[in-house]
């Protein structure tokens, strides 16, 4: 079985938001939670993450978790 994560291209099939945390460089509020909006038809490149030998989700830019239910792989 190939459990290695590889970067691939995906198309978004539904509009959705995913939360992520970013650093603010402010000592009073060191982090803030933001939401990234993905639109239907948008092309994204991400890394497929596997758990127990099965695909679990796609990691976009190393911070946003994209569920498999809202994307399809682009085959070229």
URGI-V735553 format. One line per field, one symbol per residue. ss: DSSP state (A for helix, B for strand, O for the rest). psi: psi as a letter, one per 20 degrees, with the letter a starting at -180 (. if undefined). A space follows every 50 residues. Layout:
ss->???
psi->???
This chain:
ss->OOOOOOBBBBBBOOOBBBBBBBBBBBOOBBBBBBBBBBOOOOBBBBBBBB BOOBBBBBBBOOOBBBBAAABBBOOO
psi->qojppqprpqppiqprqpqrpqpikohhnhrqprppppqpippqprpppq pkjqpgrpopkjhppoqhijqqqpp.
